[in-house]
């Protein structure tokens, strides 16, 4: 493993696309199989994580970001080990938060989340969606002041075979609302 002082957080570039999808795929496979929800690793592998078309789309997106930003956590070797994405459109939103399972528990997610929250600013409500049975992520988001709203989402979590990753909505209220 690595010590967090050898991790750098930088804005994502098109060259980071393959690293982003590798981290997302590893995260999904480590986190989302769930017997109670009827989700298997095979179900998840049906998702288009790393096709050439998806890599090109991600490269294009990171070359033309305006109201959306993505930050990557990289080792000194250049390996992407985590990323966070956010949108400043209304509602402001954390779009993605992934840390390679081999690098979790080292503060990388905290650094990424704080970077995204700093960019979004403290004066607006911020929302995110998280898989309902991902207790580790829910606790992580609660540590940043996010509260589950009770609202559930399902379309965002649809897999190619029609199975659903059940998601809940979490919201962080503006800092001045405390």
N, C-alpha and C positions, 0 to 999 in steps of 0.2 A: 504494500500500500504506500501511500504518500503522505507527507505532512502537509497541512493546509497552507504553510508558507510557500510551498512550491507551486501553488495553484494561482493562476491569474484569471481574472474575470474581465472579458473584453466584449465589445459588440460583435455579434456574429457577422461573418462575411460569407460570400458564396462558397469559398473554399472550405467552410465548416460543414457543409450540407451532409456529407457522408458521416461525419462524426455525430451530428445531431440525430440522424436516423438510427445509428448504431446504439446510442444511449437510449433513445426512445424505445427501440425494439427490446433491448435488454431489460429496461424498466417494466415494460408491459408484461414480458414473459415471467419476470420475477414477482410481479405484484398482482396481476389480474386473473390468473386461473383461480376459479372458485367453485367448489363442488355444489354449494348451496344455490349459487346463481346459475349453475349449469354451464359455466365457461371453462373450456379446456385450453391448454397451450395450442392445440391444433386449431381451435377456433380463432385464436389470436393471430396465428401465423397466416391466416387467410387475408389479413389486412395488408394493404400495399405499403409496407414500411420502406423498402429500399429498391424499388424498381428504378430503372434509368429515367423514366418519365417523372417519378416523384422527386428524384435527386435534382433533375433540371428545374422542376417547379420551385423547390426550396432554394436553389441557387438564385433563381430569378427573384424570388421574394426578398432575399437578403440583399440583393443588389438594388432594390427599389423600395426600401422601407420608408414610410412617412409617419403614419399614426400608429404603427406597430413596430416594436423593437424586440430583438432577441439578444440575449447575452450568453456567452459560453464560458464555462470553467475549463481551463486547459492545464495540463501538466507542463512542465518545462520542456518535455519532448514534443509538445504540440498536440498530444492526444486530448480530444474532447471527452470530459468525464461528467459533464452536466450542462444543463441549459435552462434558461427561463425566458418566457415570452410574455409580452404585455401589449395591451392596446389602450391608447389614450382616447379612442372614440368613446362616446357615451353609450352605454355605461362603461366606465373604465373597467378593465378586466385583466386578470392574470390568465393568460391563455394556455400556458404550459409551464411545468416545473418538473424536471427530471434530473436525477443524479444516478449515474451508473451504480448498480447494486454493490459492486466491489469497492466503491468509494463513499458510500453513505456513512453517516455518523462522524464525519470529519469537519463539519461546519460549512461544507460547500453549498448545500441547499440554503443555509441561512444567508451566506454571502450573496447568492443569486437572488433570493427573495428580497433582501434589503436593497439591492441594486434596482430591481424592478419597482419596488415601492417608492424609492427615492425619485425615480424618473416619473412615476405617476403623480407624485405629490400628495401632501396630507389633506388637501381641502375637498376632496371628492370621495363619494362612496366608490368602493372597488369590489367587484364580485369575481368569483371563480366557480368552477364546477369540478367536482371530485367524485370518483367512483365511491358509491355509498358504503362499500365494505372495505375501503382502503383506510382503516383506522389510523395507521401510522401517518399518512398524509393529513388526515383530518386533524389529528393532534398537532402536527407541525403547523398547519394553517391557524389553528386556534392560538398557538403561541405568538402569532403576529396580529392577533385581534380579530380574526375572522370568526363569524358565528354562523352556524347552520340556520337557514331560513325555514326549513321544512319543505321548501319547494323541491320537487324532483324533476329531473330532465331525463329523457331517454333517447331522443333522436341523435344527439351528439355521440352517444355511445354505441350506435348501431354497428354491428360487424357485417362483413359481406354475406354471411350465411343467415342474417336476420336476427341473430341473438343480440341481446341488449346488455351493455354494461350499465347498470343502473347508476345514475349520477344524482348528487345533491348539489344545491346551490349554497354557497357561503358568501357572506358579505362582511366587509370591513367598513365601518362608518367613518366619516371624516374626523380627523384628530380634534377639531374644535368642538365636536359634538359631545365630548366626554364631560 
